[in-house]
Amino acid sequence: MKINLSIKSRFKSYSVIIQDKGVNKSNLKPYVAYRNNVLIISDYGIPKKYINDLKKTIRLCGVSAKVLTISNGEQSKSFKNYQYILEHLAEKNFARDDLIIALGGGVVGDISGFVASTYLRGIDFIQIPTTLLAQVDSSVGGKTAINSKNGKNLFGAFYNPSLVIIDPSHLNSLAEREYKAGLAEVIKYGLIDNRKLFNYLKKNYESILDKDTKALSFIISESIKSKAKIVQQDEREKGLRAILNFGHTFGHALEAKYKYKKYLHGEAVAIGMRCAAKISLELKLITSKEFEAVLELFDKLKIKSNLPNLKLNDLMPYLKKDKKILKGKLRFVLLDGISKAKIEDMVSSKILRNIFN
């Protein structure tokens, strides 16, 4: 089964192909055949078979690809690696009509996209995300970035790929922890926008945990549809798009607090979503029954969302660096019922402290 989604944009529209064994000549040739140079950017955590299969497919399109590999992990989204890749492109004389292909998770996609957006003021790149988190979130929407010692994704650009190819079979080699981290982002779409997805997750959690191809294709496509609908209304995150950061205010703060070493992104977001749901309950935006439904879904999909032993003051230095701050006020993405979200900046310190009790 092949699902082809069209992501509309005022800047650059593109297709998302969801297909088992989708990294094939038919899908790649229209984007690769006329290039002089192609650079595959990957990391050491990606199976060599995926890299070799991609190189072979590109050769079938009449082009030879080079490979540049970075360390895996959030620490690789650094200035050092950003400069390293840029200088590599310059040394190899990449031109504006050449191509970057990001093969890997969100770290690879984010740094590759930022490089593509700035090298020669912009060259084409293709996303081939190999983690569930990247497939449903970071590969779509045009956000690219690297991290700073002061926070996550502080330096970046909005820059759309030319194509996204999602192969659900890539998830078979994914570690269980990474897979669960991706499921947290799928839950996010069900909670903020997509009731159909929320209900599907509740009913089909066993198939999803078993990585059934049909179930995966469904939750990936529904997640992307939700993200695309929101992004198309607010491409540069001036308003509505901020709801995609549900769970991310506390999540990013947790990641930064522990220097990106203790939690995977999706794990931190799961904890952040529980915090946001609890604030929503405190503000009477959701009922106790709805709050319990959120926790039940985490339990069914075996995703941990309990807060670590912290106080609000432990996270406040990192919360204050959140990108959603407006006019000095912390803004939170909260639930306004199941599958509906809103942005709220009137959350008292008392309520925030209650989250940690």
N, C-alpha and C positions, 0 to 999 in steps of 0.2 A: 504494500500500500504506500502510495506517495501523496503527501499533503503539501500543497504549495500555497503559502500565505503571502499576500502582497502588503508590504508596509509602506504606506503613503507618507510622503514628507515634502515640505515646501523646499527643502534643501537638496535631498537626494533620496528618491524612493528605491526600494530594493526588495528582493524576494527572500523568503525563508522556506527552505525545502526540508521537510521532515520525512525521512525515508530510511528503512533498513538497508544497509550497504549503499547509502546515498552518496558517498564520496566516489563517484564513478565518472567516466569520460563524458557521458551524456550531460551530466550536470555541470561539469567543470569547463569543458572545452570552449563554450561561448565567452568565458571570462579569462581564459588562459592562453588560448592558441596564438594570439597576435603579440604576446609579450616577448621582449628580449631577455628579461631577467625576472625570476621569481624567487623570493626568499620565504622559506618556511620557518616560522619562529615557533619553537616548542619548548618544553622543559624536560628535565631528567626523569620526571614521574610518568611521562607518557610512554606506553609500550612501543618499542622500536618497530614492531609490526605496523602500527598505525602510520608512523613516519615513512617507512619503506613503501607501504601500499600507496600513500599519497604521492611520493616521488615517482613511483611507477605509473600512476594514473596521469600525472602531469607529463611524463615522457610520451605517453600515448597521445597526448594533445600536441606533441611536436616541440615541447620546450623542456629544457633541463633546469631543475630547481636546486638551489643551495639550501642548506639547513643551518640554522643558528639555534643553539640550545642554551637555555638559562636554568638556574637552579629553581626547583619548585618551592612554593611557599610564598606567603604574603610579603616577606622581606624582599623578594625579587622585584617588586614594583617600586624600584628605587631610582634616584637620579643617576646613580652609577651605571645601572643596566640600561637606562634610557639613553644615556650618552654613548654607551658601548654599541648599542644597536644602530644609532644614527651614524656613528663614525664607520661602522662596518658597511652600511649602505653607501656612504660617500666613497670609501676606499674601493668598493666594487663597482663604482660608477653607475649606480642605479639612477634611472631617469624618471621623468614624471609619468611616462606611460608604462612603467614597470609595476610590479605587484608584490604585496606582502600577503602571506596566508598565515593566520594565527591558528595553530593546532594545539588545543589544550583547554585548560580551565579558564576561570575568570581572570586570573593573574596574567596569563599569556595574552588573552584577548584585550584586556585593559591597556597593558603597556604597548602591545603591537598597534592598537588603534591610535594611541597617543603619538607614537612614532610616525605612523602613517599620516596623521593630521598635520605634523610639523615638518617632516622631511620635504624639502623643496616646496614648502607651503601646502603640501597635500598630495599624496599618491593613493591609488586604490588599495583596498585590502579586503580580504575574505575571512569570515569567521567560520571555523569548524570546531565548535565547542565539544569537549569530550566529557565534561561533568554535567550532572543534572542542573546544578546551580547555574552554570554558564549557559546551558541550553534554554532555560526558562527565564533567565534574567539578564545577565550582563552582555550576552551576545546580541541582544536586540534593544534598540532604543538610542544608540549613538553616543552613549556616555563612555568616554575614555579617560584614563587618569593614572597617576602614580601617587605613592604615599609620601608623606613628610614625617619627620620626627614629631611634628606638632599635631598630626592627625591623618586620617585615612582619606585618600582621594581628593586632597586639597588642590592638586595641580593637574589640570586636564583640559579637555576640549569636548564639545559636542561634534561628533564626526561619524557619519553613517558608513557602514560597510557597503561593498558592492553586492555581496551575497552572503547568506548564512546557510550552511548545510548542517543539519542535525541528524545524526545516525544513532537511533536508540540502542543499537547493539554495542556501541562504545561503552555503555553503562555496565555491561557485563564484567568488565575488568576493573570497575570502580570499587574502591574499598567501601565497606559498609558504612563507615563513619562519614565518608564524603557523600555517599548516596543520601543518607539521612539529612545531612546539611542542605542538600538540594531540595529535598521534600519540604523543608521548612519554608523555602521561598514559594513553592507551589501552594502550600497552605495560605501563605500571605495573599495570593490572588483570590483564593476562595473567600477569604475573610473581608477583603476590601472592596470586591467588585463582582465576583462571579459565583452566584448561588448554585448554578448548574455544576460547577467544579466542586464547590463545597459539599454538595450532596453526593457527588460521585466519589469523593475521597472517603466519606463516611461509609458508603455501601461497598466499595471495592478495595478497601485497604489491604486485604490479603493478596489480591492480584498485583497491587502496586508494590508491596513488600517483596513479592516473588519476581519482580521486574518483568512481568508479562508484557510482550511487545505491544499488543493492542492497548493495554491500559496505559503504558508509557506514552504512546503516540497521542492518546486522548488528553492526558494531563499536561503534556508539553504543549500541544496545539492550543488548548484552552487557556493556559497561562500566557502564551504569546498573544493570543487574541485580546485578552484583557490588557496586557501591557501596551499593545499597539493602539487600542482604542483610547487609552489614556494619553499616551505619548503624542498621538496625532492631534490631540486637542491642545497640547502644551509641550512643544518640543524642547524648549529651553528652560523648563522648570521654573516658570514665573508664578505658577499657582497650582492648578489641579495635579500636575505631575508629581508634586511633592507627596501625594498619598502613597506612591510606590515605596516610600521610605517608612512605611508602617513597620515598627519594630526596630528600625535602624538607628534611632536616636540613642537608645540605651545600648543597642547592639554594637554600634561603632565605638561608643565609649568603653564598653567592656573589652573590645579588641585592643584599643589603644592602651587602656590601663595595664593589660598584660602583655604589651609590646608584640601583639599579633602571634603569640606563641601558645597560649592556653586554649583558645577557641578557634575553630573554623568559622568562617563568616556566617554560614547558615546556623551554626550552633548558637552564636551570639545573637543573631536575629530572632531565633526561637525564644530565647530568654527575653529579648526586647519586646516581642509581640505579647508575651504574657504580662509584662509590665504595662504595656499600652492598654491591654484588655482590662487590667485591674484598675487603671486610671479611668477608663471608660465606665467601669462599674461604679467607682466612687462618685463620678459625675452624673450617674444615673442615665447615661447614654445607652447602656445595655442593661438587661435584666440579669438576675442571678442565674436564671436558666440558660441564657445566652452565654454567659461567662463560663458556665460548666460545660456547655457544648464545645467551646473553644478548647478547654483543657482535655475533654474527652477525645477530640480529634488528635491532639498531640499524643495522647496515650495510645490510641489505636495504631498510629503510625510509628510508635515506639521512639518518639523524639523527646529528649529531656528539655524541660523549660524552666526548671527551678533556679531561682537566683542564688548566686554564691553568697557566702557570708560577708556581705559588704554593707556599708552605710552610704547614704546619699552623698556625703562629703567626699567619699572615696572616688566617686565618679564625676562630681561637679566640675573639676578642672577640664575634663574631656567633653562633658555635655556642653560647656560654654563655647567649644570650638565647632559645634554642629553647624552644618551649612544652611540649615533651615532658619537659623536665628534671623529675625527681622526687627530692626529698630531696637536692638538690645534685648529682645524678648525671646525666650525659648519657645519654640512652637512644637507641638506634638501631633502626630498623626494618630487619631483615635477611631474607635469603632462607633458608628451611629446606628447600631443594629448589625446583624450578620450580613455580610456582603455589601456593606456600605461604610464609607470612611469619611472623616472630616478632619480639618486642621484646627487645632485649638491652642491659643496662646494664653488662656486664662486658667492655668493650672497652678494652684497655690503650693507653696513649699511644704505645707502640712500634708497635702495629698501625696506629694512626691515622697516625703519621708515615710508615709504609710505603706508605700510599695515595698519598703525594705523591712517591714515588721512581720 
